[in-house]
Amino acid sequence: MESLYEETLERYRKFVMPTYAPKILFVRGQGTRLWDADGREYLDFATGISVCNLGHCHKGVTSAIQKQAETLVHVSNLYMNGVMPRLAEKLIENCFDGVVFFCNSGAEANEGMFKFARKIGNKSGRNEIISMDNSFHGRTLATLAATGRAKYRKGFEPDMPGFKQVPFNDFDALKGAITPKTCAVVLEPVQGEGGVLPANREYLQKVRSLCDEKNILLLFDEVQCGTGRIGTRYAWQSFGVEPDALSMAKAIANGLPMGALIVKRKYAETLTVGTHASTFGGTPLVSAAALAVQEAFDRENVLENCQLTGEYLRENLAQIGQKYPFVKEVRGMGLMIGVVLDREAATLAGLCLKQNLVVLTAGETVLRLLPPLNLTRAEADEGLKRIGVALEELNSIIQKG
Ligand SMILES: Cc1ncc(COP(=O)(O)O)c(C=O)c1O
């Protein structure tokens, strides 16, 4: 008899478009743990790529979903629902004063942000957006054009016009690239897919001043590094630099799909009735889950834990890494952590998985760790132990040549 794994793999291969090549079948999650179809237990240091930031099946979020699913799931934005404006209020309460547009994904939030920037820029004949090398903003045509890695655009030409890239953390390069057509600069405060690379604080401050001086919008893509991931509710708060608008998604509803665009109040009348829309944006169901996430941030000491446990993990990883010349650096902020190698990180990620530790890679050479923000010390130690074993195994492979 075929196992559930084999049966699922066969069905997947036959009916699912092969844009991914998954190798594990997870059937259950609880907190920091995942279980596969054969009952194997894993420690999850990936959280579905910074989505389940409060861990799997968080009690508050699950019960909010259950309650809302029995009450009202969707009505369309042609009507109000009571939950979404409460969520918007809560998001703004902890951010700069502004207004929120809800959608379903990071790419969609960025699309909205680019439309917002063009709508403002076009008033003065400006429609070009500058983004960063090695950035990642999504897989739609506009977000691909903004993404600073040409390989993602290959085969989908022509590129959407109006975007160009400059090296990240290089103020002079950015300054030199600004033209009378520039309407906005977009960047990830901590680059995620590109290799877990934080912006330099002074650089960001200088970029803010430059944008003010030239009347250019500063846009932050906080899709991966926002929602508490680096130890503050919004990534900009870790740098003390306010953008004019920011996009977020991934962890807002701890696993239900939601994206959001927040713009400063002075720009509240930019995207108005008939200029932008999304059928599913801010449904009562997803909004209820997102509100529960916000409540958990209020009550469960999530941010402080993220900062402290993040520091603990990074320090210990750096110490373990010292033993191995192929580990070049440990970097990141909060619980967004990159272990930079002098070689491809995929082998190390595979060895971690062998230790039942779910991890990610970023760029080609970075092992990326995105554990839940409520990770305990004991779980951090467990993760460190498994990474230690994986590093030792990689070392033996390298020694053997
Ligand atoms: C910084 C950043 N922006 C945008 C996106 C795209 O988000 P989504 O896959 O939800 O469209 C991602 C996804 O990894 C991301 O990391």
The ligand as an ORCA input file, in Angstrom:
! r2SCAN-3c Opt
* xyz 0 1
  C      10.860     41.554      1.229
  C       9.810     40.827      0.465
  N       8.943     41.516     -0.298
  C       7.979     40.905     -0.991
  C       7.828     39.544     -0.970
  C       6.742     38.879     -1.759
  O       5.754     38.434     -0.892
  P       4.650     37.391     -1.410
  O       5.338     36.101     -1.684
  O       3.676     37.317     -0.267
  O       4.036     37.986     -2.631
  C       8.704     38.767     -0.188
  C       8.602     37.305     -0.169
  O       9.469     36.586      0.237
  C       9.712     39.432      0.545
  O      10.587     38.740      1.298
*
